[in-house]
Amino acid sequence: MPVELEMVLRVLMAMVLGGILGFQRGKAEKPVGLRDLVLICSGAALFTVVSIYGFGIADQTRVAAGIVTGIGFLGAGVIMRRDDSNVVKGLTTAATIWITAGIGMAAGSGMYLIAGVITVLVFLVLVLPGRPDKKN
């Protein structure tokens, strides 16, 4: 298979996997949905693919660290604390952004099995009901 086709397939797989999680979040009417998670997952995959194939013998772990740092800023942006109580909202959304980027990095690295299995497991976690004492 040509290298360029392999690169495109890795990013496309990330788009599909991010779309699966984004579809669930959108259906649950959460603030981060389909488009967001597709972009996060495919962006992480693209940066990973570029770091592997585009920079030769450069240190790919630096790009991975940069992805994690950037995603941390996105996740922090969705976490909110209500001033009238000690309730913190958005932790599941932030964690979903974080793991979706990890799935994108796995797909971008060619680790298809782990990317797919983790997507299924995360999807199952997201469809589980929340804490019984938690008000939605």
ABEGO torsion letter per residue (X at the ends): XBAAAAAAAAAAAAAAAAAAAAAAAAAAGBABBAAAAAAAAAAAAAAAAAAAAAAEABBAAAAAAAAAAAAAAAAAAABBBBAABABBBGAAAAAAAAAAAAAAAAAAAGBAAAAAAAAAAAAAAAABBBBAABBX
